[in-house]
Amino acid sequence: MAGILLRHIVDDIAKDFKQVFDDKIIQKSQFAYWVLLIGNRLRAQHISKRDSGAFLSTFIVPVNVHTVNNNPNEIKSRKHIILPKCIYDYDEDKGIEYMSYYVEERIEGCRPPFTNQTFTRTTPKASERLYFSKYETPNPKNPYFYRVSDHLYLLGIECVDVKNIEIGIYSTLDPVTEIDLDAPFDFPEELLIQLKRQVLDLGRFVLLVPEERVNDGNDNIEGAKVPTNKITSVNELSQDTPNNK
């Protein structure tokens, strides 16, 4: 995906900090962590407010079965897949856009399988009710899934040989331990100004911690002051919770 490189954002912010706090030494990894921290919040809000596939990622994931019970979350004999990446925790698991059977060999003249046999989301508690109705009972033509942490358990395909599942998800940005600074930054270009501003605010807040508060073994805190100027507006923080996807 074409776009600005993460290194460009980190270098730009580092340059601005150097102009204001020229006696502070901050590693690029710290700037990158702040960018990812704020970036995930803004990106989650952006995705939730738009019907767009710009940040949708698709994966082909194998269906597995645990052979033994292993706490937590691993239940013997239940078909499942593992989420390939961490996703945004939208209400009703809407960080998962769709799940469907994956068939490698497409039959000519037939519709793509992912448009035909898609999974419906349920919960472990709600799944009991499904079996009371012949129209809702999970079966190969009407499969369901429910999420338990990073496990997606599959209902309705217990007696059929489904090897792989196609899944579309809205994944979070990679953690700072896995990122490539020279790779394109998968982030909305129109929000880069907000990202920079909020990262600068976050860094400014961290650097405004008075030296008297640093744990240097000195018990004398006379004259220590906590910053009283407002870094981020109350209204901005009140918008932290994204709308449902």
Summary of the structure (lengths in Angstrom):
residues: 245
radius of gyration: 23.6
end to end distance: 22.3
largest distance: 80.4
contacts: 606
relative contact order: 0.22
helix: 30%
strand: 19%
